[in-house]
Amino acid sequence: MGEQISDGGRETAKAAKTAAAGGSASAKKAAPARKTPARKTPAKKATAQKATAQKATAKKATAKKTAAKKAAPARGPAAKQASARKAAPAKSSAALKKAPAPRKQVVAPKKATASVPAAPAKTVAAHPQGESRTALVRRARRINRELAEVYPYAHPELDFENPFQLVVATVLSAQTTDLRVNQTTPALFAKYPTPEDLAAADPEEVEEILRPTGFFRAKTKSVIGLSKALVEQFGGEVPGRLEDLVKLPGVGRKTAFVVLGNAFGRPGITVDTHFQRLVRRWKWTDETDPDKIEAAVGALFPKSDWTDLSHHVIWHGRRICHARKPACGACPIAPLCPAYGEGETDPEKAEKLLKYEKAGRPGQRLRPPQAYLDAGGRAAPPLGAG
Protein backbone atom coordinates (compact mmCIF):
# COMPACT_ATOMS: atom_id res chain seq x y z
CA MET A 1 0.00 0.00 0.00
CA GLY A 2 2.83 2.26 0.84
CA GLU A 3 4.67 1.59 -2.40
CA GLN A 4 1.57 2.50 -4.39
CA ILE A 5 1.38 5.90 -2.70
CA SER A 6 4.96 6.60 -3.28
CA ASP A 7 4.71 5.67 -6.88
CA GLY A 8 1.70 7.78 -7.27
CA GLY A 9 3.47 10.73 -5.73
CA ARG A 10 6.33 10.30 -8.04
CA GLU A 11 4.02 10.25 -10.96
CA THR A 12 2.36 13.32 -9.62
CA ALA A 13 5.72 15.01 -9.22
CA LYS A 14 6.66 13.99 -12.70
CA ALA A 15 3.43 15.31 -14.01
CA ALA A 16 4.00 18.50 -12.19
CA LYS A 17 7.48 18.78 -13.61
CA THR A 18 6.16 17.94 -17.01
CA ALA A 19 3.53 20.53 -16.68
CA ALA A 20 6.06 22.95 -15.42
CA ALA A 21 8.36 22.13 -18.29
CA GLY A 22 5.55 22.46 -20.73
CA GLY A 23 4.62 25.71 -19.20
CA SER A 24 8.12 27.03 -19.46
CA ALA A 25 8.38 25.76 -23.00
CA SER A 26 5.15 27.46 -23.93
CA ALA A 27 6.36 30.47 -22.08
CA LYS A 28 9.56 30.36 -24.11
CA LYS A 29 7.56 30.00 -27.27
CA ALA A 30 5.27 32.84 -26.33
CA ALA A 31 8.09 35.09 -25.18
CA PRO A 32 9.52 35.88 -28.62
CA ALA A 33 6.08 36.95 -29.72
CA ARG A 34 5.95 39.33 -26.85
CA LYS A 35 9.54 40.59 -27.16
CA THR A 36 9.45 41.12 -30.96
CA PRO A 37 6.91 43.94 -30.92
CA ALA A 38 8.72 45.51 -27.98
CA ARG A 39 12.14 45.41 -29.75
CA LYS A 40 10.86 46.39 -33.22
CA THR A 41 8.82 49.38 -32.14
CA PRO A 42 11.78 51.68 -31.26
CA ALA A 43 13.46 50.94 -34.62
CA LYS A 44 10.34 51.79 -36.51
CA LYS A 45 9.93 54.88 -34.45
CA ALA A 46 13.55 55.90 -35.16
CA THR A 47 13.13 55.24 -38.82
CA ALA A 48 9.92 57.19 -38.89
CA GLN A 49 11.58 59.99 -36.99
CA LYS A 50 14.48 60.02 -39.44
CA ALA A 51 12.13 60.02 -42.39
CA THR A 52 10.15 62.78 -40.82
CA ALA A 53 13.34 64.76 -40.20
CA GLN A 54 14.49 64.25 -43.76
CA LYS A 55 11.14 65.36 -45.07
CA ALA A 56 11.26 68.38 -42.83
CA THR A 57 14.77 69.17 -44.02
CA ALA A 58 13.70 68.76 -47.62
CA LYS A 59 10.72 71.01 -47.01
CA LYS A 60 12.95 73.61 -45.41
CA ALA A 61 15.41 73.43 -48.32
CA THR A 62 12.55 73.75 -50.77
CA ALA A 63 11.17 76.62 -48.80
CA LYS A 64 14.55 78.37 -48.84
CA LYS A 65 14.92 77.88 -52.59
CA THR A 66 11.42 79.18 -53.15
CA ALA A 67 12.11 82.14 -50.94
CA ALA A 68 15.38 82.77 -52.75
CA LYS A 69 13.64 82.66 -56.10
CA LYS A 70 10.93 85.00 -54.87
CA ALA A 71 13.49 87.36 -53.40
CA ALA A 72 15.74 87.21 -56.49
CA PRO A 73 14.08 90.11 -58.41
CA ALA A 74 14.36 92.41 -55.44
CA ARG A 75 17.94 91.43 -54.81
CA GLY A 76 18.86 91.47 -58.52
CA PRO A 77 20.22 95.03 -58.87
CA ALA A 78 22.10 94.89 -55.61
CA ALA A 79 23.45 91.49 -56.49
CA LYS A 80 24.45 92.73 -59.91
CA GLN A 81 26.15 95.78 -58.40
CA ALA A 82 27.92 93.60 -55.91
CA SER A 83 28.98 91.19 -58.61
CA ALA A 84 30.02 94.12 -60.78
CA ARG A 85 32.10 95.49 -57.93
CA LYS A 86 33.65 92.14 -57.38
CA ALA A 87 34.22 91.70 -61.09
CA ALA A 88 35.64 95.22 -61.48
CA PRO A 89 39.16 94.32 -60.45
CA ALA A 90 39.13 91.45 -62.89
CA LYS A 91 37.98 93.77 -65.68
CA SER A 92 40.52 96.42 -64.80
CA SER A 93 43.27 93.86 -64.75
CA ALA A 94 42.02 92.50 -68.03
CA ALA A 95 41.95 96.02 -69.42
CA LEU A 96 45.50 96.54 -68.26
CA LYS A 97 46.54 93.38 -69.99
CA LYS A 98 44.69 94.38 -73.16
CA ALA A 99 45.94 97.99 -73.05
CA PRO A 100 48.47 97.54 -75.90
CA ALA A 101 45.67 96.69 -78.34
CA PRO A 102 44.27 100.27 -78.55
CA ARG A 103 47.79 101.61 -78.99
CA LYS A 104 48.23 99.39 -82.02
CA GLN A 105 44.95 100.69 -83.41
CA VAL A 106 46.11 104.30 -83.05
CA VAL A 107 48.99 103.73 -85.41
CA ALA A 108 47.14 101.29 -87.58
CA PRO A 109 47.79 101.63 -91.32
CA LYS A 110 44.14 102.41 -91.92
CA LYS A 111 44.37 105.64 -89.96
CA ALA A 112 47.70 106.50 -91.49
CA THR A 113 46.36 106.10 -95.01
CA ALA A 114 43.19 108.02 -94.21
CA SER A 115 45.08 111.32 -94.72
CA VAL A 116 46.75 110.18 -97.96
CA PRO A 117 43.77 111.10 -100.22
CA ALA A 118 44.37 114.80 -99.30
CA ALA A 119 47.51 114.73 -101.62
CA PRO A 120 45.48 114.81 -104.92
CA ALA A 121 44.09 118.15 -103.77
CA LYS A 122 47.18 119.74 -105.36
CA THR A 123 46.19 118.31 -108.70
CA VAL A 124 42.47 118.90 -108.31
CA ALA A 125 42.99 122.29 -106.64
CA ALA A 126 40.18 121.62 -104.19
CA HIS A 127 38.79 124.37 -101.98
CA PRO A 128 39.90 124.12 -98.32
CA GLN A 129 36.30 123.37 -97.33
CA GLY A 130 36.13 120.37 -99.62
CA GLU A 131 35.13 121.92 -102.95
CA SER A 132 34.49 119.32 -105.63
CA ARG A 133 36.05 119.40 -109.06
CA THR A 134 32.76 120.40 -110.65
CA ALA A 135 32.24 123.20 -108.13
CA LEU A 136 35.78 124.42 -108.74
CA VAL A 137 35.24 124.62 -112.49
CA ARG A 138 31.99 126.50 -112.02
CA ARG A 139 33.51 128.96 -109.55
CA ALA A 140 36.57 129.57 -111.74
CA ARG A 141 34.46 130.27 -114.81
CA ARG A 142 32.15 132.53 -112.85
CA ILE A 143 35.16 134.53 -111.65
CA ASN A 144 36.28 134.93 -115.26
CA ARG A 145 32.81 136.11 -116.28
CA GLU A 146 32.72 138.62 -113.43
CA LEU A 147 36.14 139.96 -114.37
CA ALA A 148 35.07 140.24 -118.00
CA GLU A 149 32.32 142.61 -116.88
CA VAL A 150 34.75 144.61 -114.73
CA TYR A 151 37.43 144.81 -117.47
CA PRO A 152 35.58 144.64 -120.82
CA TYR A 153 38.41 146.65 -122.36
CA ALA A 154 41.22 144.34 -121.14
CA HIS A 155 44.07 144.08 -123.64
CA PRO A 156 47.80 143.37 -123.73
CA GLU A 157 49.45 146.29 -121.98
CA LEU A 158 52.47 146.44 -124.24
CA ASP A 159 52.53 148.88 -127.14
CA PHE A 160 53.10 147.10 -130.46
CA GLU A 161 52.18 147.37 -134.11
CA ASN A 162 53.30 143.97 -135.41
CA PRO A 163 54.44 140.54 -134.12
CA PHE A 164 58.10 141.56 -134.20
CA GLN A 165 57.53 144.54 -131.90
CA LEU A 166 55.40 142.42 -129.59
CA VAL A 167 57.97 139.63 -129.20
CA VAL A 168 60.76 142.16 -128.52
CA ALA A 169 58.64 144.14 -126.04
CA THR A 170 57.65 140.95 -124.22
CA VAL A 171 61.28 139.89 -123.83
CA LEU A 172 62.12 143.34 -122.45
CA SER A 173 59.24 143.21 -119.92
CA ALA A 174 61.09 140.69 -117.73
CA GLN A 175 61.92 142.13 -114.30
CA THR A 176 60.24 145.47 -115.03
CA THR A 177 56.84 147.03 -115.72
CA ASP A 178 55.02 147.21 -119.01
CA LEU A 179 54.91 150.96 -118.54
CA ARG A 180 58.71 151.19 -118.49
CA VAL A 181 58.93 149.01 -121.59
CA ASN A 182 56.34 151.12 -123.40
CA GLN A 183 58.32 154.22 -122.58
CA THR A 184 61.54 152.61 -123.93
CA THR A 185 60.53 150.81 -127.11
CA PRO A 186 59.53 153.87 -129.16
CA ALA A 187 63.20 154.91 -129.43
CA LEU A 188 64.31 151.30 -130.07
CA PHE A 189 61.82 150.64 -132.89
CA ALA A 190 62.38 154.06 -134.37
CA LYS A 191 66.06 153.17 -134.85
CA TYR A 192 65.64 149.41 -135.54
CA PRO A 193 62.18 148.84 -137.09
CA THR A 194 62.86 145.36 -138.54
CA PRO A 195 64.58 142.14 -137.44
CA GLU A 196 67.28 142.73 -140.01
CA ASP A 197 68.01 146.17 -138.54
CA LEU A 198 68.20 144.99 -134.97
CA ALA A 199 70.23 141.93 -135.91
CA ALA A 200 72.93 144.21 -137.37
CA ALA A 201 72.81 146.76 -134.53
CA ASP A 202 75.74 147.82 -132.35
CA PRO A 203 75.22 146.17 -128.95
CA GLU A 204 76.48 149.23 -127.09
CA GLU A 205 73.94 151.47 -128.75
CA VAL A 206 71.15 149.05 -128.00
CA GLU A 207 72.29 148.79 -124.37
CA GLU A 208 72.09 152.53 -123.99
CA ILE A 209 68.51 152.57 -125.25
CA LEU A 210 67.45 149.66 -123.06
CA ARG A 211 69.17 150.89 -119.91
CA PRO A 212 65.88 152.12 -118.27
CA THR A 213 64.40 148.61 -118.37
CA GLY A 214 67.08 147.09 -116.14
CA PHE A 215 69.29 144.10 -116.94
CA PHE A 216 69.96 145.95 -120.18
CA ARG A 217 73.06 143.97 -121.17
CA ALA A 218 71.31 140.60 -120.96
CA LYS A 219 68.26 142.01 -122.70
CA THR A 220 70.38 143.50 -125.46
CA LYS A 221 71.93 140.13 -126.09
CA SER A 222 68.50 138.48 -126.22
CA VAL A 223 66.80 140.91 -128.62
CA ILE A 224 69.77 140.98 -131.00
CA GLY A 225 70.03 137.19 -130.83
CA LEU A 226 66.34 136.58 -131.54
CA SER A 227 66.48 139.10 -134.40
CA LYS A 228 69.34 137.16 -135.98
CA ALA A 229 67.43 133.89 -135.48
CA LEU A 230 64.36 135.36 -137.19
CA VAL A 231 66.47 136.45 -140.15
CA GLU A 232 68.46 133.26 -140.46
CA GLN A 233 65.80 130.66 -139.64
CA PHE A 234 62.44 132.23 -140.48
CA GLY A 235 63.16 134.76 -143.22
CA GLY A 236 62.76 137.74 -140.95
CA GLU A 237 59.22 136.75 -139.95
CA VAL A 238 57.97 135.85 -136.51
CA PRO A 239 56.75 132.20 -136.58
CA GLY A 240 53.21 131.46 -135.51
CA ARG A 241 53.92 128.12 -133.81
CA LEU A 242 54.80 127.51 -130.20
CA GLU A 243 57.57 125.03 -130.96
CA ASP A 244 59.28 127.58 -133.22
CA LEU A 245 58.89 130.57 -130.92
CA VAL A 246 60.47 128.86 -127.91
CA LYS A 247 63.63 128.27 -129.97
CA LEU A 248 64.31 132.00 -130.14
CA PRO A 249 66.81 133.45 -127.62
CA GLY A 250 65.05 134.87 -124.56
CA VAL A 251 61.64 133.42 -125.55
CA GLY A 252 59.91 130.98 -123.22
CA ARG A 253 56.38 129.64 -123.07
CA LYS A 254 55.01 132.79 -121.41
CA THR A 255 56.42 135.08 -124.12
CA ALA A 256 55.35 132.64 -126.83
CA PHE A 257 51.74 132.58 -125.61
CA VAL A 258 51.64 136.38 -125.42
CA VAL A 259 52.70 136.54 -129.05
CA LEU A 260 50.44 133.71 -130.21
CA GLY A 261 47.37 135.03 -128.42
CA ASN A 262 47.71 138.71 -129.22
CA ALA A 263 49.52 138.77 -132.57
CA PHE A 264 48.15 135.61 -134.19
CA GLY A 265 44.83 135.08 -132.40
CA ARG A 266 45.82 131.63 -131.19
CA PRO A 267 44.70 130.80 -127.62
CA GLY A 268 47.32 130.68 -124.91
CA ILE A 269 47.65 131.22 -121.16
CA THR A 270 50.17 133.80 -120.01
CA VAL A 271 51.52 132.76 -116.61
CA ASP A 272 53.27 135.85 -115.27
CA THR A 273 53.77 136.80 -111.60
CA HIS A 274 50.28 138.30 -111.29
CA PHE A 275 48.64 135.25 -112.83
CA GLN A 276 50.52 132.87 -110.54
CA ARG A 277 49.61 134.84 -107.43
CA LEU A 278 45.91 135.15 -108.15
CA VAL A 279 45.17 131.59 -109.26
CA ARG A 280 46.73 130.29 -106.05
CA ARG A 281 44.76 132.76 -103.95
CA TRP A 282 41.61 131.61 -105.68
CA LYS A 283 42.58 127.96 -105.09
CA TRP A 284 42.44 127.10 -108.75
CA THR A 285 45.71 125.26 -108.21
CA ASP A 286 48.42 124.89 -105.59
CA GLU A 287 51.18 124.40 -108.15
CA THR A 288 54.15 126.78 -108.20
CA ASP A 289 55.82 125.77 -111.46
CA PRO A 290 54.58 128.00 -114.33
CA ASP A 291 54.18 125.09 -116.74
CA LYS A 292 52.13 123.12 -114.21
CA ILE A 293 50.02 126.17 -113.41
CA GLU A 294 49.36 126.62 -117.11
CA ALA A 295 48.21 123.00 -117.43
CA ALA A 296 46.06 123.06 -114.27
CA VAL A 297 44.27 126.32 -115.10
CA GLY A 298 43.92 125.45 -118.76
CA ALA A 299 41.98 122.34 -117.76
CA LEU A 300 39.35 124.51 -116.05
CA PHE A 301 38.43 126.52 -119.13
CA PRO A 302 37.72 125.92 -122.80
CA LYS A 303 40.71 126.70 -124.97
CA SER A 304 38.92 129.60 -126.64
CA ASP A 305 38.86 131.48 -123.31
CA TRP A 306 42.58 131.22 -122.55
CA THR A 307 43.82 134.52 -124.02
CA ASP A 308 41.07 136.71 -122.56
CA LEU A 309 41.30 134.84 -119.26
CA SER A 310 44.98 135.79 -119.07
CA HIS A 311 44.12 139.47 -119.60
CA HIS A 312 41.36 139.43 -116.99
CA VAL A 313 43.50 137.80 -114.31
CA ILE A 314 46.59 139.96 -114.98
CA TRP A 315 44.56 143.16 -115.05
CA HIS A 316 42.86 142.32 -111.77
CA GLY A 317 46.23 141.56 -110.18
CA ARG A 318 47.67 144.90 -111.25
CA ARG A 319 44.70 147.02 -110.23
CA ILE A 320 43.04 145.41 -107.20
CA CYS A 321 44.50 142.10 -106.01
CA HIS A 322 48.02 143.35 -105.29
CA ALA A 323 50.84 141.20 -103.99
CA ARG A 324 51.46 142.90 -100.65
CA LYS A 325 48.17 144.59 -99.83
CA PRO A 326 45.18 143.49 -101.88
CA ALA A 327 42.16 145.76 -101.85
CA CYS A 328 39.68 143.14 -100.63
CA GLY A 329 37.09 145.75 -99.66
CA ALA A 330 36.91 146.99 -103.27
CA CYS A 331 37.10 143.61 -104.97
CA PRO A 332 34.14 142.75 -107.24
CA ILE A 333 34.69 138.99 -106.82
CA ALA A 334 35.17 138.98 -103.04
CA PRO A 335 32.26 136.51 -102.44
CA LEU A 336 34.00 133.99 -104.72
CA CYS A 337 37.48 134.40 -103.26
CA PRO A 338 38.77 131.93 -100.62
CA ALA A 339 41.53 134.41 -99.72
CA TYR A 340 39.18 137.28 -98.89
CA GLY A 341 40.48 139.11 -95.83
CA GLU A 342 44.18 138.85 -96.61
CA GLY A 343 44.11 142.52 -97.53
CA GLU A 344 42.22 145.65 -96.53
CA THR A 345 38.50 144.90 -96.15
CA ASP A 346 37.30 148.40 -95.26
CA PRO A 347 35.74 149.78 -98.47
CA GLU A 348 37.04 153.34 -98.01
CA LYS A 349 40.57 152.25 -97.20
CA ALA A 350 40.54 149.64 -99.96
CA GLU A 351 39.43 152.27 -102.47
CA LYS A 352 42.68 154.14 -101.86
CA LEU A 353 44.71 151.07 -102.85
CA LEU A 354 43.33 150.88 -106.39
CA LYS A 355 45.67 151.56 -109.31
CA TYR A 356 45.55 152.79 -112.89
CA GLU A 357 42.14 153.61 -114.32
CA LYS A 358 40.38 152.22 -111.22
CA ALA A 359 41.99 155.02 -109.26
CA GLY A 360 41.58 157.63 -112.01
CA ARG A 361 45.25 157.41 -112.99
CA PRO A 362 46.99 156.73 -116.32
CA GLY A 363 47.40 153.19 -117.57
CA GLN A 364 50.57 151.53 -118.82
CA ARG A 365 50.22 152.06 -122.55
CA LEU A 366 51.21 155.20 -124.36
CA ARG A 367 48.91 154.18 -127.20
CA PRO A 368 46.04 152.22 -125.63
CA PRO A 369 43.08 150.87 -127.64
CA GLN A 370 40.12 153.14 -128.13
CA ALA A 371 37.91 150.90 -126.00
CA TYR A 372 40.16 151.60 -123.04
CA LEU A 373 39.91 155.34 -123.59
CA ASP A 374 36.15 155.08 -124.00
CA ALA A 375 35.94 153.31 -120.64
CA GLY A 376 37.62 156.24 -118.91
CA GLY A 377 41.20 155.03 -119.13
CA ARG A 378 44.06 157.43 -119.69
CA ALA A 379 47.20 156.99 -121.77
CA ALA A 380 50.52 156.75 -119.94
CA PRO A 381 52.99 159.63 -120.40
CA PRO A 382 56.16 159.12 -122.48
CA LEU A 383 59.56 158.57 -120.91
CA GLY A 384 60.72 161.61 -118.98
CA ALA A 385 57.34 163.36 -119.12
CA GLY A 386 56.44 162.58 -115.52
C-alpha positions in Angstrom: 0.0 0.0 0.0 2.8 2.3 0.8 4.7 1.6 -2.4 1.6 2.5 -4.4 1.4 5.9 -2.7 5.0 6.6 -3.3 4.7 5.7 -6.9 1.7 7.8 -7.3 3.5 10.7 -5.7 6.3 10.3 -8.0 4.0 10.3 -11.0 2.4 13.3 -9.6 5.7 15.0 -9.2 6.7 14.0 -12.7 3.4 15.3 -14.0 4.0 18.5 -12.2 7.5 18.8 -13.6 6.2 17.9 -17.0 3.5 20.5 -16.7 6.1 23.0 -15.4 8.4 22.1 -18.3 5.5 22.5 -20.7 4.6 25.7 -19.2 8.1 27.0 -19.5 8.4 25.8 -23.0 5.2 27.5 -23.9 6.4 30.5 -22.1 9.6 30.4 -24.1 7.6 30.0 -27.3 5.3 32.8 -26.3 8.1 35.1 -25.2 9.5 35.9 -28.6 6.1 36.9 -29.7 5.9 39.3 -26.8 9.5 40.6 -27.2 9.5 41.1 -31.0 6.9 43.9 -30.9 8.7 45.5 -28.0 12.1 45.4 -29.7 10.9 46.4 -33.2 8.8 49.4 -32.1 11.8 51.7 -31.3 13.5 50.9 -34.6 10.3 51.8 -36.5 9.9 54.9 -34.4 13.6 55.9 -35.2 13.1 55.2 -38.8 9.9 57.2 -38.9 11.6 60.0 -37.0 14.5 60.0 -39.4 12.1 60.0 -42.4 10.1 62.8 -40.8 13.3 64.8 -40.2 14.5 64.2 -43.8 11.1 65.4 -45.1 11.3 68.4 -42.8 14.8 69.2 -44.0 13.7 68.8 -47.6 10.7 71.0 -47.0 13.0 73.6 -45.4 15.4 73.4 -48.3 12.5 73.8 -50.8 11.2 76.6 -48.8 14.6 78.4 -48.8 14.9 77.9 -52.6 11.4 79.2 -53.2 12.1 82.1 -50.9 15.4 82.8 -52.7 13.6 82.7 -56.1 10.9 85.0 -54.9 13.5 87.4 -53.4 15.7 87.2 -56.5 14.1 90.1 -58.4 14.4 92.4 -55.4 17.9 91.4 -54.8 18.9 91.5 -58.5 20.2 95.0 -58.9 22.1 94.9 -55.6 23.5 91.5 -56.5 24.5 92.7 -59.9 26.2 95.8 -58.4 27.9 93.6 -55.9 29.0 91.2 -58.6 30.0 94.1 -60.8 32.1 95.5 -57.9 33.6 92.1 -57.4 34.2 91.7 -61.1 35.6 95.2 -61.5 39.2 94.3 -60.4 39.1 91.5 -62.9 38.0 93.8 -65.7 40.5 96.4 -64.8 43.3 93.9 -64.8 42.0 92.5 -68.0 41.9 96.0 -69.4 45.5 96.5 -68.3 46.5 93.4 -70.0 44.7 94.4 -73.2 45.9 98.0 -73.0 48.5 97.5 -75.9 45.7 96.7 -78.3 44.3 100.3 -78.6 47.8 101.6 -79.0 48.2 99.4 -82.0 45.0 100.7 -83.4 46.1 104.3 -83.1 49.0 103.7 -85.4 47.1 101.3 -87.6 47.8 101.6 -91.3 44.1 102.4 -91.9 44.4 105.6 -90.0 47.7 106.5 -91.5 46.4 106.1 -95.0 43.2 108.0 -94.2 45.1 111.3 -94.7 46.7 110.2 -98.0 43.8 111.1 -100.2 44.4 114.8 -99.3 47.5 114.7 -101.6 45.5 114.8 -104.9 44.1 118.1 -103.8 47.2 119.7 -105.4 46.2 118.3 -108.7 42.5 118.9 -108.3 43.0 122.3 -106.6 40.2 121.6 -104.2 38.8 124.4 -102.0 39.9 124.1 -98.3 36.3 123.4 -97.3 36.1 120.4 -99.6 35.1 121.9 -103.0 34.5 119.3 -105.6 36.0 119.4 -109.1 32.8 120.4 -110.7 32.2 123.2 -108.1 35.8 124.4 -108.7 35.2 124.6 -112.5 32.0 126.5 -112.0 33.5 129.0 -109.6 36.6 129.6 -111.7 34.5 130.3 -114.8 32.1 132.5 -112.8 35.2 134.5 -111.6 36.3 134.9 -115.3 32.8 136.1 -116.3 32.7 138.6 -113.4 36.1 140.0 -114.4 35.1 140.2 -118.0 32.3 142.6 -116.9 34.7 144.6 -114.7 37.4 144.8 -117.5 35.6 144.6 -120.8 38.4 146.7 -122.4 41.2 144.3 -121.1 44.1 144.1 -123.6 47.8 143.4 -123.7 49.4 146.3 -122.0 52.5 146.4 -124.2 52.5 148.9 -127.1 53.1 147.1 -130.5 52.2 147.4 -134.1 53.3 144.0 -135.4 54.4 140.5 -134.1 58.1 141.6 -134.2 57.5 144.5 -131.9 55.4 142.4 -129.6 58.0 139.6 -129.2 60.8 142.2 -128.5 58.6 144.1 -126.0 57.6 140.9 -124.2 61.3 139.9 -123.8 62.1 143.3 -122.5 59.2 143.2 -119.9 61.1 140.7 -117.7 61.9 142.1 -114.3 60.2 145.5 -115.0 56.8 147.0 -115.7 55.0 147.2 -119.0 54.9 151.0 -118.5 58.7 151.2 -118.5 58.9 149.0 -121.6 56.3 151.1 -123.4 58.3 154.2 -122.6 61.5 152.6 -123.9 60.5 150.8 -127.1 59.5 153.9 -129.2 63.2 154.9 -129.4 64.3 151.3 -130.1 61.8 150.6 -132.9 62.4 154.1 -134.4 66.1 153.2 -134.9 65.6 149.4 -135.5 62.2 148.8 -137.1 62.9 145.4 -138.5 64.6 142.1 -137.4 67.3 142.7 -140.0 68.0 146.2 -138.5 68.2 145.0 -135.0 70.2 141.9 -135.9 72.9 144.2 -137.4 72.8 146.8 -134.5 75.7 147.8 -132.4 75.2 146.2 -129.0 76.5 149.2 -127.1 73.9 151.5 -128.8 71.2 149.0 -128.0 72.3 148.8 -124.4 72.1 152.5 -124.0 68.5 152.6 -125.2 67.4 149.7 -123.1 69.2 150.9 -119.9 65.9 152.1 -118.3 64.4 148.6 -118.4 67.1 147.1 -116.1 69.3 144.1 -116.9 70.0 145.9 -120.2 73.1 144.0 -121.2 71.3 140.6 -121.0 68.3 142.0 -122.7 70.4 143.5 -125.5 71.9 140.1 -126.1 68.5 138.5 -126.2 66.8 140.9 -128.6 69.8 141.0 -131.0 70.0 137.2 -130.8 66.3 136.6 -131.5 66.5 139.1 -134.4 69.3 137.2 -136.0 67.4 133.9 -135.5 64.4 135.4 -137.2 66.5 136.5 -140.1 68.5 133.3 -140.5 65.8 130.7 -139.6 62.4 132.2 -140.5 63.2 134.8 -143.2 62.8 137.7 -141.0 59.2 136.8 -139.9 58.0 135.8 -136.5 56.7 132.2 -136.6 53.2 131.5 -135.5 53.9 128.1 -133.8 54.8 127.5 -130.2 57.6 125.0 -131.0 59.3 127.6 -133.2 58.9 130.6 -130.9 60.5 128.9 -127.9 63.6 128.3 -130.0 64.3 132.0 -130.1 66.8 133.5 -127.6 65.0 134.9 -124.6 61.6 133.4 -125.6 59.9 131.0 -123.2 56.4 129.6 -123.1 55.0 132.8 -121.4 56.4 135.1 -124.1 55.4 132.6 -126.8 51.7 132.6 -125.6 51.6 136.4 -125.4 52.7 136.5 -129.0 50.4 133.7 -130.2 47.4 135.0 -128.4 47.7 138.7 -129.2 49.5 138.8 -132.6 48.2 135.6 -134.2 44.8 135.1 -132.4 45.8 131.6 -131.2 44.7 130.8 -127.6 47.3 130.7 -124.9 47.6 131.2 -121.2 50.2 133.8 -120.0 51.5 132.8 -116.6 53.3 135.8 -115.3 53.8 136.8 -111.6 50.3 138.3 -111.3 48.6 135.3 -112.8 50.5 132.9 -110.5 49.6 134.8 -107.4 45.9 135.1 -108.1 45.2 131.6 -109.3 46.7 130.3 -106.1 44.8 132.8 -104.0 41.6 131.6 -105.7 42.6 128.0 -105.1 42.4 127.1 -108.7 45.7 125.3 -108.2 48.4 124.9 -105.6 51.2 124.4 -108.1 54.1 126.8 -108.2 55.8 125.8 -111.5 54.6 128.0 -114.3 54.2 125.1 -116.7 52.1 123.1 -114.2 50.0 126.2 -113.4 49.4 126.6 -117.1 48.2 123.0 -117.4 46.1 123.1 -114.3 44.3 126.3 -115.1 43.9 125.5 -118.8 42.0 122.3 -117.8 39.3 124.5 -116.0 38.4 126.5 -119.1 37.7 125.9 -122.8 40.7 126.7 -125.0 38.9 129.6 -126.6 38.9 131.5 -123.3 42.6 131.2 -122.6 43.8 134.5 -124.0 41.1 136.7 -122.6 41.3 134.8 -119.3 45.0 135.8 -119.1 44.1 139.5 -119.6 41.4 139.4 -117.0 43.5 137.8 -114.3 46.6 140.0 -115.0 44.6 143.2 -115.1 42.9 142.3 -111.8 46.2 141.6 -110.2 47.7 144.9 -111.3 44.7 147.0 -110.2 43.0 145.4 -107.2 44.5 142.1 -106.0 48.0 143.3 -105.3 50.8 141.2 -104.0 51.5 142.9 -100.6 48.2 144.6 -99.8 45.2 143.5 -101.9 42.2 145.8 -101.9 39.7 143.1 -100.6 37.1 145.7 -99.7 36.9 147.0 -103.3 37.1 143.6 -105.0 34.1 142.7 -107.2 34.7 139.0 -106.8 35.2 139.0 -103.0 32.3 136.5 -102.4 34.0 134.0 -104.7 37.5 134.4 -103.3 38.8 131.9 -100.6 41.5 134.4 -99.7 39.2 137.3 -98.9 40.5 139.1 -95.8 44.2 138.8 -96.6 44.1 142.5 -97.5 42.2 145.6 -96.5 38.5 144.9 -96.1 37.3 148.4 -95.3 35.7 149.8 -98.5 37.0 153.3 -98.0 40.6 152.2 -97.2 40.5 149.6 -100.0 39.4 152.3 -102.5 42.7 154.1 -101.9 44.7 151.1 -102.9 43.3 150.9 -106.4 45.7 151.6 -109.3 45.6 152.8 -112.9 42.1 153.6 -114.3 40.4 152.2 -111.2 42.0 155.0 -109.3 41.6 157.6 -112.0 45.2 157.4 -113.0 47.0 156.7 -116.3 47.4 153.2 -117.6 50.6 151.5 -118.8 50.2 152.1 -122.5 51.2 155.2 -124.4 48.9 154.2 -127.2 46.0 152.2 -125.6 43.1 150.9 -127.6 40.1 153.1 -128.1 37.9 150.9 -126.0 40.2 151.6 -123.0 39.9 155.3 -123.6 36.2 155.1 -124.0 35.9 153.3 -120.6 37.6 156.2 -118.9 41.2 155.0 -119.1 44.1 157.4 -119.7 47.2 157.0 -121.8 50.5 156.7 -119.9 53.0 159.6 -120.4 56.2 159.1 -122.5 59.6 158.6 -120.9 60.7 161.6 -119.0 57.3 163.4 -119.1 56.4 162.6 -115.5 
